[in-house]
């Protein structure tokens, strides 16, 4: 791994550490996840997820807002869809300033679930809170 990759991974781990449920993880677990996360920027109004589709990525908001018909999306979405193949409940669009997210692809998420069970427990807790 070159120095640029190492710096990107360290920066990504720092961003993740500030977001629930990633705060539950130790440094080695954060670095594992950071290696697989890819930052993506979405233009204002861009469709992030369409209602009824199945998500291929877990989104971790970094900058800007993701909006649903009910208001801003939670910072980490859509775990039930990406993990269990459930349809996305509502459209998600980038807000007026656009949206930047760290995206974790489905195959990597399953690897992370095996290696970091506390992460999955934290995702489940967030999902329950989001429905309360």
Secondary structure, DSSP 8 states (H G I E B T S, - for coil): --HHHHHHHHHHHHHHHTSTTGGGS-HHHHHHHHHH-EEEEE-TT-EEE-TTS--SEEEEEEEEEEEETTEE--SEE-HHHHHH----SS-EEEEEEEEEEEEEEHHHHHHHHHH-HHHHHHHHHHHHHHH-
